Amino acid sequence: MLYNIFKAFWVGGLLCVIAQIIIDKTKLTPARIMVSYVVAGAFLTLIGVYDPIVKYAGAGATVPIIGFGYSLCKGAVKAVSEKGLIGVMTGGITATAGGITAAILFGFLAALFSKPRSK
């Protein structure tokens, strides 16, 4: 149990450290780095590299933004095998619907209970 927590912590931390180094050492904006992480997660899943990392680290590999690309790709691959070509469009959305819904809901709740201020 404790070892699984350690694995998730160091892998997730490493992914975040890499992103922070890219932010500090390049002129890329955080938004572009996030998009790059999503694309990298999907690409690494497609070529079979990210699955062993997820099996090893669990939430440490799926919770960071790179895990969103992983989930999109896994959902699309599964839907294509079940539904054919239409699965390319529907699979990723179906696989990530819960996470997207939670993000919208919690963002809405945070907006309700916070006082916005102008900068």
N, CA and C atoms as a LAMMPS dump frame, in Angstrom:
ITEM: TIMESTEP
0
ITEM: NUMBER OF ATOMS
357
ITEM: BOX BOUNDS ff ff ff
-5.0000000000000000e+02 5.0000000000000000e+02
-5.0000000000000000e+02 5.0000000000000000e+02
-5.0000000000000000e+02 5.0000000000000000e+02
ITEM: ATOMS id mol type element x y z
1 1 1 N 0.823 -1.197 0
2 1 2 C 0 0 0
3 1 3 C 0.866 1.26 0
4 2 1 N 1.752 1.364 0.951
5 2 2 C 2.608 2.545 1.05
6 2 3 C 3.546 2.639 -0.158
7 3 1 N 3.98 1.484 -0.655
8 3 2 C 4.85 1.473 -1.828
9 3 3 C 4.11 1.987 -3.065
10 4 1 N 2.829 1.646 -3.192
11 4 2 C 2.034 2.152 -4.326
12 4 3 C 1.89 3.663 -4.264
13 5 1 N 1.717 4.201 -3.063
14 5 2 C 1.637 5.652 -2.894
15 5 3 C 2.957 6.295 -3.293
16 6 1 N 4.062 5.684 -2.885
17 6 2 C 5.382 6.208 -3.24
18 6 3 C 5.59 6.214 -4.749
19 7 1 N 5.205 5.106 -5.422
20 7 2 C 5.355 5.043 -6.881
21 7 3 C 4.534 6.128 -7.565
22 8 1 N 3.283 6.302 -7.133
23 8 2 C 2.437 7.335 -7.729
24 8 3 C 3.033 8.719 -7.493
25 9 1 N 3.558 8.942 -6.29
26 9 2 C 4.115 10.252 -5.947
27 9 3 C 5.333 10.588 -6.791
28 10 1 N 6.262 9.65 -6.927
29 10 2 C 7.484 10.015 -7.641
30 10 3 C 7.254 10.124 -9.145
31 11 1 N 6.381 9.294 -9.719
32 11 2 C 6.124 9.395 -11.163
33 11 3 C 5.339 10.672 -11.48
34 12 1 N 4.283 10.937 -10.704
35 12 2 C 3.518 12.166 -10.907
36 12 3 C 4.369 13.399 -10.669
37 13 1 N 5.214 13.341 -9.64
38 13 2 C 6.121 14.453 -9.357
39 13 3 C 7.115 14.679 -10.474
40 14 1 N 7.633 13.588 -11.031
41 14 2 C 8.584 13.703 -12.138
42 14 3 C 7.944 14.355 -13.363
43 15 1 N 6.713 13.961 -13.663
44 15 2 C 6.01 14.577 -14.795
45 15 3 C 5.819 16.074 -14.575
46 16 1 N 5.512 16.453 -13.344
47 16 2 C 5.327 17.872 -13.034
48 16 3 C 6.655 18.627 -13.048
49 17 1 N 7.721 17.988 -12.579
50 17 2 C 9.046 18.624 -12.603
51 17 3 C 9.484 18.873 -14.044
52 18 1 N 9.241 17.907 -14.915
53 18 2 C 9.602 18.076 -16.333
54 18 3 C 8.847 19.276 -16.921
55 19 1 N 7.556 19.368 -16.621
56 19 2 C 6.775 20.512 -17.125
57 19 3 C 7.308 21.825 -16.566
58 20 1 N 7.662 21.843 -15.283
59 20 2 C 8.179 23.072 -14.678
60 20 3 C 9.517 23.476 -15.298
61 21 1 N 10.366 22.509 -15.583
62 21 2 C 11.645 22.811 -16.238
63 21 3 C 11.4 23.39 -17.63
64 22 1 N 10.432 22.821 -18.355
65 22 2 C 10.109 23.348 -19.688
66 22 3 C 9.598 24.781 -19.568
67 23 1 N 8.766 25.061 -18.565
68 23 2 C 8.27 26.431 -18.354
69 23 3 C 9.427 27.38 -18.076
70 24 1 N 10.348 26.957 -17.199
71 24 2 C 11.452 27.826 -16.778
72 24 3 C 12.504 28.036 -17.858
73 25 1 N 12.771 27.02 -18.657
74 25 2 C 13.885 27.071 -19.605
75 25 3 C 13.503 27.44 -21.031
76 26 1 N 12.221 27.496 -21.341
77 26 2 C 11.8 27.848 -22.703
78 26 3 C 10.854 29.042 -22.641
79 27 1 N 10.498 29.518 -23.792
80 27 2 C 9.542 30.621 -23.872
81 27 3 C 8.13 30.109 -24.15
82 28 1 N 7.929 28.797 -24.031
83 28 2 C 6.597 28.237 -24.241
84 28 3 C 5.669 28.663 -23.109
85 29 1 N 4.435 28.942 -23.459
86 29 2 C 3.457 29.303 -22.44
87 29 3 C 2.961 28.034 -21.74
88 30 1 N 2.482 28.16 -20.512
89 30 2 C 1.939 26.985 -19.827
90 30 3 C 0.811 26.311 -20.61
91 31 1 N 0.012 27.083 -21.318
92 31 2 C -1.073 26.492 -22.112
93 31 3 C -0.511 25.592 -23.216
94 32 1 N 0.541 26.021 -23.874
95 32 2 C 1.14 25.196 -24.933
96 32 3 C 1.786 23.946 -24.35
97 33 1 N 2.356 24.071 -23.179
98 33 2 C 2.96 22.909 -22.527
99 33 3 C 1.872 21.918 -22.134
100 34 1 N 0.741 22.416 -21.64
101 34 2 C -0.366 21.523 -21.286
102 34 3 C -0.895 20.784 -22.514
103 35 1 N -1.058 21.493 -23.609
104 35 2 C -1.518 20.851 -24.841
105 35 3 C -0.487 19.822 -25.303
106 36 1 N 0.791 20.151 -25.189
107 36 2 C 1.844 19.209 -25.565
108 36 3 C 1.79 17.954 -24.7
109 37 1 N 1.509 18.114 -23.422
110 37 2 C 1.39 16.968 -22.518
111 37 3 C 0.201 16.085 -22.905
112 38 1 N -0.927 16.691 -23.252
113 38 2 C -2.089 15.904 -23.663
114 38 3 C -1.761 15.123 -24.932
115 39 1 N -1.154 15.778 -25.905
116 39 2 C -0.785 15.114 -27.159
117 39 3 C 0.248 14.025 -26.891
118 40 1 N 1.22 14.309 -26.027
119 40 2 C 2.238 13.303 -25.694
120 40 3 C 1.594 12.092 -25.023
121 41 1 N 0.635 12.328 -24.125
122 41 2 C -0.05 11.216 -23.475
123 41 3 C -0.783 10.34 -24.475
124 42 1 N -1.459 10.965 -25.429
125 42 2 C -2.17 10.205 -26.457
126 42 3 C -1.193 9.46 -27.359
127 43 1 N -0.127 10.125 -27.77
128 43 2 C 0.842 9.499 -28.668
129 43 3 C 1.562 8.341 -27.978
130 44 1 N 2 8.562 -26.751
131 44 2 C 2.704 7.493 -26.024
132 44 3 C 1.789 6.302 -25.751
133 45 1 N 0.505 6.564 -25.575
134 45 2 C -0.462 5.473 -25.413
135 45 3 C -0.625 4.725 -26.722
136 46 1 N -0.707 5.457 -27.805
137 46 2 C -0.897 4.846 -29.122
138 46 3 C 0.252 3.918 -29.493
139 47 1 N 1.472 4.297 -29.15
140 47 2 C 2.62 3.448 -29.503
141 47 3 C 2.948 2.423 -28.411
142 48 1 N 2.161 2.408 -27.325
143 48 2 C 2.309 1.384 -26.305
144 48 3 C 3.313 1.663 -25.208
145 49 1 N 3.789 2.884 -25.103
146 49 2 C 4.791 3.221 -24.091
147 49 3 C 4.15 3.623 -22.766
148 50 1 N 2.994 4.248 -22.812
149 50 2 C 2.414 4.819 -21.587
150 50 3 C 1.665 3.792 -20.735
151 51 1 N 1.156 2.721 -21.334
152 51 2 C 0.439 1.701 -20.564
153 51 3 C 1.285 1.09 -19.444
154 52 1 N 2.539 0.699 -19.708
155 52 2 C 3.348 0.165 -18.604
156 52 3 C 3.592 1.192 -17.494
157 53 1 N 3.697 2.465 -17.866
158 53 2 C 3.883 3.511 -16.854
159 53 3 C 2.636 3.614 -15.983
160 54 1 N 1.456 3.542 -16.597
161 54 2 C 0.198 3.602 -15.844
162 54 3 C 0.058 2.376 -14.951
163 55 1 N 0.435 1.219 -15.456
164 55 2 C 0.359 0.009 -14.634
165 55 3 C 1.298 0.1 -13.435
166 56 1 N 2.435 0.727 -13.61
167 56 2 C 3.401 0.871 -12.524
168 56 3 C 2.977 1.944 -11.52
169 57 1 N 2.616 3.119 -12.013
170 57 2 C 2.403 4.275 -11.135
171 57 3 C 0.945 4.557 -10.807
172 58 1 N 0.015 3.974 -11.515
173 58 2 C -1.399 4.213 -11.222
174 58 3 C -1.775 5.676 -11.368
175 59 1 N -2.31 6.25 -10.291
176 59 2 C -2.779 7.635 -10.321
177 59 3 C -1.648 8.625 -10.565
178 60 1 N -0.42 8.26 -10.262
179 60 2 C 0.707 9.149 -10.528
180 60 3 C 0.894 9.406 -12.006
181 61 1 N 0.399 8.505 -12.844
182 61 2 C 0.512 8.678 -14.288
183 61 3 C -0.794 9.116 -14.934
184 62 1 N -1.925 8.897 -14.264
185 62 2 C -3.205 9.236 -14.889
186 62 3 C -3.785 10.558 -14.407
187 63 1 N -3.398 11.039 -13.244
188 63 2 C -3.954 12.292 -12.73
189 63 3 C -3.35 13.526 -13.393
190 64 1 N -2.029 13.596 -13.634
191 64 2 C -1.508 14.779 -14.343
192 64 3 C -2.14 14.899 -15.731
193 65 1 N -2.003 16.051 -16.336
194 65 2 C -2.674 16.347 -17.606
195 65 3 C -2.286 15.368 -18.714
196 66 1 N -1.125 14.773 -18.626
197 66 2 C -0.726 13.775 -19.619
198 66 3 C -1.659 12.568 -19.564
199 67 1 N -2.24 12.308 -18.394
200 67 2 C -3.198 11.227 -18.245
201 67 3 C -4.5 11.482 -18.983
202 68 1 N -4.828 12.753 -19.232
203 68 2 C -6.014 13.077 -20.014
204 68 3 C -5.83 12.595 -21.453
205 69 1 N -4.653 12.818 -22.013
206 69 2 C -4.361 12.303 -23.354
207 69 3 C -4.417 10.789 -23.387
208 70 1 N -3.904 10.166 -22.327
209 70 2 C -3.967 8.704 -22.192
210 70 3 C -5.419 8.232 -22.215
211 71 1 N -6.274 8.874 -21.429
212 71 2 C -7.686 8.483 -21.352
213 71 3 C -8.409 8.697 -22.685
214 72 1 N -8.115 9.806 -23.344
215 72 2 C -8.722 10.062 -24.658
216 72 3 C -8.358 8.962 -25.642
217 73 1 N -7.091 8.623 -25.691
218 73 2 C -6.618 7.622 -26.643
219 73 3 C -7.168 6.233 -26.314
220 74 1 N -7.143 5.852 -25.038
221 74 2 C -7.675 4.542 -24.647
222 74 3 C -9.156 4.446 -24.982
223 75 1 N -9.903 5.514 -24.714
224 75 2 C -11.33 5.513 -25.032
225 75 3 C -11.586 5.394 -26.521
226 76 1 N -10.806 6.101 -27.321
227 76 2 C -10.982 6.045 -28.775
228 76 3 C -10.639 4.664 -29.318
229 77 1 N -9.557 4.082 -28.829
230 77 2 C -9.158 2.75 -29.3
231 77 3 C -10.226 1.718 -28.942
232 78 1 N -10.736 1.798 -27.727
233 78 2 C -11.775 0.857 -27.291
234 78 3 C -13.047 1.027 -28.124
235 79 1 N -13.463 2.268 -28.355
236 79 2 C -14.681 2.518 -29.126
237 79 3 C -14.533 2.107 -30.58
238 80 1 N -13.363 2.275 -31.143
239 80 2 C -13.147 1.85 -32.533
240 80 3 C -13.275 0.334 -32.636
241 81 1 N -12.736 -0.38 -31.649
242 81 2 C -12.839 -1.839 -31.705
243 81 3 C -14.275 -2.318 -31.509
244 82 1 N -15.098 -1.538 -30.794
245 82 2 C -16.49 -1.924 -30.55
246 82 3 C -17.456 -1.411 -31.615
247 83 1 N -17.275 -0.158 -32.055
248 83 2 C -18.259 0.494 -32.926
249 83 3 C -17.76 0.805 -34.324
250 84 1 N -16.498 0.611 -34.574
251 84 2 C -15.95 0.936 -35.875
252 84 3 C -15.447 2.369 -35.928
253 85 1 N -15.432 2.924 -37.112
254 85 2 C -14.837 4.236 -37.34
255 85 3 C -15.506 5.361 -36.546
256 86 1 N -16.775 5.255 -36.244
257 86 2 C -17.459 6.308 -35.474
258 86 3 C -16.862 6.408 -34.064
259 87 1 N -16.228 5.352 -33.6
260 87 2 C -15.604 5.346 -32.283
261 87 3 C -14.469 6.336 -32.145
262 88 1 N -13.867 6.726 -33.26
263 88 2 C -12.806 7.74 -33.223
264 88 3 C -13.353 9.042 -32.646
265 89 1 N -14.58 9.383 -33.004
266 89 2 C -15.18 10.632 -32.546
267 89 3 C -15.817 10.511 -31.164
268 90 1 N -16.363 9.351 -30.831
269 90 2 C -17.138 9.219 -29.596
270 90 3 C -16.358 8.62 -28.433
271 91 1 N -15.353 7.829 -28.703
272 91 2 C -14.666 7.09 -27.651
273 91 3 C -13.95 7.949 -26.64
274 92 1 N -13.211 8.937 -27.109
275 92 2 C -12.469 9.804 -26.194
276 92 3 C -13.387 10.621 -25.304
277 93 1 N -14.485 11.095 -25.869
278 93 2 C -15.439 11.89 -25.086
279 93 3 C -16.104 11.008 -24.025
280 94 1 N -16.493 9.801 -24.405
281 94 2 C -17.125 8.89 -23.457
282 94 3 C -16.174 8.533 -22.323
283 95 1 N -14.923 8.279 -22.652
284 95 2 C -13.948 7.862 -21.644
285 95 3 C -13.61 8.973 -20.659
286 96 1 N -13.689 10.21 -21.089
287 96 2 C -13.288 11.323 -20.223
288 96 3 C -14.47 12.132 -19.686
289 97 1 N -15.681 11.695 -19.972
290 97 2 C -16.87 12.472 -19.587
291 97 3 C -16.944 12.712 -18.081
292 98 1 N -16.625 11.719 -17.283
293 98 2 C -16.69 11.874 -15.833
294 98 3 C -15.737 12.94 -15.331
295 99 1 N -14.5 12.915 -15.809
296 99 2 C -13.508 13.901 -15.391
297 99 3 C -13.856 15.304 -15.85
298 100 1 N -14.343 15.42 -17.068
299 100 2 C -14.731 16.73 -17.588
300 100 3 C -15.915 17.282 -16.797
301 101 1 N -16.883 16.429 -16.5
302 101 2 C -18.045 16.855 -15.718
303 101 3 C -17.628 17.321 -14.331
304 102 1 N -16.736 16.577 -13.697
305 102 2 C -16.262 16.956 -12.367
306 102 3 C -15.537 18.301 -12.408
307 103 1 N -14.716 18.518 -13.422
308 103 2 C -13.991 19.784 -13.534
309 103 3 C -14.948 20.96 -13.702
310 104 1 N -15.953 20.784 -14.52
311 104 2 C -16.934 21.855 -14.719
312 104 3 C -17.729 22.106 -13.438
313 105 1 N -18.171 21.027 -12.788
314 105 2 C -18.959 21.167 -11.564
315 105 3 C -18.163 21.847 -10.45
316 106 1 N -16.946 21.393 -10.215
317 106 2 C -16.153 21.983 -9.141
318 106 3 C -15.72 23.408 -9.471
319 107 1 N -15.488 23.697 -10.749
320 107 2 C -15.197 25.071 -11.151
321 107 3 C -16.385 25.982 -10.911
322 108 1 N -17.581 25.479 -11.21
323 108 2 C -18.8 26.246 -10.963
324 108 3 C -18.995 26.491 -9.469
325 109 1 N -18.804 25.452 -8.655
326 109 2 C -18.94 25.604 -7.2
327 109 3 C -17.919 26.585 -6.641
328 110 1 N -16.695 26.524 -7.14
329 110 2 C -15.674 27.472 -6.689
330 110 3 C -16.068 28.897 -7.065
331 111 1 N -16.66 29.071 -8.243
332 111 2 C -17.092 30.402 -8.659
333 111 3 C -18.236 30.918 -7.793
334 112 1 N -19.088 30.021 -7.351
335 112 2 C -20.198 30.439 -6.493
336 112 3 C -19.726 30.931 -5.129
337 113 1 N -18.702 30.303 -4.607
338 113 2 C -18.26 30.603 -3.249
339 113 3 C -17.045 31.514 -3.154
340 114 1 N -16.614 32.055 -4.265
341 114 2 C -15.458 32.966 -4.221
342 114 3 C -15.899 34.382 -4.603
343 115 1 N -15.089 35.325 -4.201
344 115 2 C -15.355 36.731 -4.546
345 115 3 C -14.378 37.144 -5.639
346 116 1 N -14.843 37.304 -6.858
347 116 2 C -13.931 37.725 -7.904
348 116 3 C -13.498 39.164 -7.715
349 117 1 N -12.235 39.414 -8.032
350 117 2 C -11.695 40.774 -7.944
351 117 3 C -10.984 41.098 -9.245
352 118 1 N -11.014 42.347 -9.613
353 118 2 C -10.255 42.802 -10.773
354 118 3 C -8.806 42.968 -10.378
355 119 1 N -7.925 42.717 -11.328
356 119 2 C -6.497 42.863 -11.051
357 119 3 C -6.082 44.302 -11.192
